[in-house]
Amino acid sequence: MHYFLSLPEKASAEPTLLFLGSHNFLRQIPTPPPRILHSHADTVEFLYFRDGKGVCTVGGKKYAVKKGDMVIYNANTLHLDNFGLVYFCGATNIQLSGFPPNVILAPDTSPVFHLDRRENTFHYLLAAMNEIAAANTYTARESCQLLFRSFFNQILCLIEAKHVLDRNPPINKHTSQTTGEKILDYVNQHILDRLSLQEVATHFKLSASYVSRIFKQTTGCTLSAYQTRGRIGHAQTLLLTTDMSLAEIAKNLGYATQGHFSRQFMEIVRIKPSSYRKQFGGRQVGKNISREHP
């Protein structure tokens, strides 16, 4: 289940929780629709693996992840993680010294952390936030925000203690970026901009035919197909964590019509966007709840 929280009416100087939830890919029957490669604008996401193991794709690189690991995604970082029993949450308004807004890991830092003895603490805080969000009393939103502050303080301690998997490099064979990886990074940074092959080629001072060939070798698909999947992945995020209408989402992603957006969503996710939201979408915490609510 996903839960999302509206931003406070008054601007806050503190990190602010936007969404949270859990998902059990181990026991989902029938198999849920695929979660496409996606990112979160202006939002840092934290993903805790309570059980299971697999491979996360983060910023075009692959990392081995297992039970008891925490994965941190900086804002606007494309990622994919369709396995295990996971708890997750996302927050904005995070500003650390020396980093851009909503970025807490340096570019060369592994996003995967071993929790070790800290695992019970993180599990307790995430489970408590989910339980409170599910109850959805009039104090739920405030309580979730307070618990998130404790969670985030523990994250900062985790980073400071250097529990990063320094010896767990990306699965990619080469540590230095190849031309294909540089092109992929650039495309990822502009995933919603509908870059043409010629625009990418001009940026790297290469021929369009060479960019087309090297991009397909790197990703296994064409630039156009990759960008389409990126837009649909972003649509999934909006469907799960906001109450934007389908028309608003289509416009936000640059589709000329809602119908065109819905058709592409169906082709890739194999379910209508309205059905996807109804079946997997989140509930807003604290919305229209009176103080008399039990």
Disulfide bonds with the S-S distance in Angstrom:
none
